Amino acid sequence: MIMKKIKILIEQTLMVSFMTQCYVSLYGLLVMKKYGYQFDWYIPGSIVIASFLCSLITVFLLYGKSDRKNYSILIHYIRVIAHFILLYVIIMGIGYLCYWYRGIWGFILTSVIYVIIYAGTWVGTILIFRHEEKLISKALDNIRDDD
């Protein structure tokens, strides 16, 4: 169980870091370049730290000890909403402190991109889990065929 959590933590950190790096690159190219702004040296590191913190929240909130099928769908949706809000606070807070965005337009754009990254991470995670299920099923079928 601990290895599964570590694996999820690493996958989530990589996925969110990549998506956030893509966003910051596009924001820099489309918005900041025309005003002559430049990124500071610590921006990539702050993105990785934010992604890691988001991954920790994900592991503990969505894949915690009560990762059982015995809680209701309402509890699941409450956890997902709390997850969304906590990650939003982390991203926007670190984004503000590290100057990922400037002004109200940057705040709005970062909020919209956050929603896109959040949805993309869910889709990516689902695809990873489905792929792993297929690999496990195939391995079990091979074992059965050998017997």
C-alpha positions in Angstrom: 0.0 0.0 0.0 2.8 2.4 0.8 4.5 1.7 -2.6 1.2 2.4 -4.3 1.0 5.8 -2.5 4.6 6.6 -3.4 4.0 5.7 -7.1 0.9 7.9 -7.2 2.8 10.7 -5.5 5.6 10.5 -8.2 3.1 10.1 -11.1 1.0 13.0 -9.9 4.0 15.3 -9.3 5.4 14.6 -12.8 2.1 15.0 -14.5 1.1 18.3 -12.7 4.7 19.6 -13.1 4.6 19.0 -16.8 1.2 20.5 -17.3 2.1 23.5 -15.1 5.4 24.0 -17.0 3.4 24.0 -20.2 1.1 26.6 -18.9 3.8 28.9 -17.5 5.7 28.6 -20.8 2.6 29.6 -22.8 1.7 32.4 -20.4 5.3 33.7 -20.7 5.2 33.5 -24.5 1.7 35.0 -25.0 1.4 37.5 -22.1 4.6 38.3 -20.4 6.8 38.7 -23.5 4.9 41.6 -24.9 5.4 43.5 -21.7 9.1 42.7 -21.4 8.7 40.6 -18.3 11.0 37.7 -17.7 10.8 34.6 -15.5 13.0 34.5 -12.4 15.4 31.6 -11.8 13.3 30.0 -9.2 10.1 29.6 -11.2 10.8 26.0 -12.4 11.6 24.9 -8.8 8.5 26.6 -7.4 6.4 24.7 -10.0 7.9 21.4 -8.9 7.4 22.2 -5.2 3.8 23.2 -5.9 3.2 20.0 -7.8 4.7 18.0 -5.0 2.5 19.7 -2.4 -0.6 19.0 -4.6 0.4 15.4 -5.0 0.7 15.0 -1.2 -2.8 16.4 -0.8 -4.0 14.0 -3.5 -2.4 11.0 -1.9 -3.7 11.8 1.6 -7.2 13.0 0.7 -8.1 10.7 -2.2 -5.9 7.7 -1.6 -5.9 7.7 2.2 -6.6 4.8 4.6 -10.3 4.9 3.9 -9.6 4.1 0.3 -12.3 1.5 0.4 -15.5 1.0 -1.4 -17.6 1.3 1.8 -18.1 5.1 1.8 -20.9 6.7 -0.1 -20.7 8.5 -3.4 -21.6 11.7 -1.6 -18.5 11.4 0.6 -16.4 10.8 -2.6 -17.8 14.0 -4.2 -17.1 16.0 -1.1 -13.5 14.8 -1.1 -13.1 15.7 -4.7 -14.5 19.2 -4.2 -12.3 19.6 -1.1 -9.3 18.4 -3.2 -10.1 20.8 -6.0 -10.3 23.7 -3.5 -7.2 22.8 -1.5 -5.1 22.4 -4.7 -6.5 25.7 -6.0 -5.4 27.5 -2.8 -1.9 25.9 -3.1 -1.4 26.7 -6.8 -2.8 30.3 -6.5 -0.9 30.9 -3.3 2.5 29.8 -4.7 1.7 31.4 -8.0 1.1 34.7 -6.2 4.3 34.4 -4.0 6.5 33.3 -7.0 5.0 35.7 -9.5 3.6 33.1 -11.9 1.0 35.7 -12.8 0.6 39.5 -12.4 -2.6 41.5 -12.1 -6.2 40.5 -12.3 -6.0 39.2 -15.9 -3.1 36.9 -14.9 -5.2 35.7 -11.9 -8.2 34.9 -14.1 -6.0 33.2 -16.8 -4.2 31.2 -14.1 -7.5 30.1 -12.6 -8.8 29.0 -16.0 -5.6 27.1 -16.7 -5.8 25.5 -13.3 -9.2 24.0 -14.1 -7.8 22.7 -17.4 -4.7 21.2 -15.7 -6.9 19.7 -13.0 -9.2 18.0 -15.5 -6.2 16.9 -17.6 -4.6 15.3 -14.5 -7.8 13.4 -13.8 -7.9 12.1 -17.4 -4.2 11.2 -17.3 -4.6 9.3 -14.0 -7.6 7.4 -15.3 -5.7 6.4 -18.4 -2.7 5.3 -16.3 -4.9 3.2 -14.1 -6.7 1.6 -17.1 -3.4 0.8 -18.7 -2.2 -0.9 -15.5 -5.4 -2.9 -15.2 -5.0 -4.2 -18.7 -1.4 -5.2 -18.0 -2.4 -7.0 -14.9 -5.3 -8.7 -16.6 -3.0 -9.8 -19.5 -0.5 -11.2 -17.0 -3.2 -13.1 -15.1 -4.5 -14.5 -18.4 -0.9 -15.6 -19.3 -0.6 -17.4 -16.0 -3.9 -19.1 -16.5 -2.9 -20.2 -20.0 0.3 -21.7 -18.6 -1.6 -23.8 -16.1 
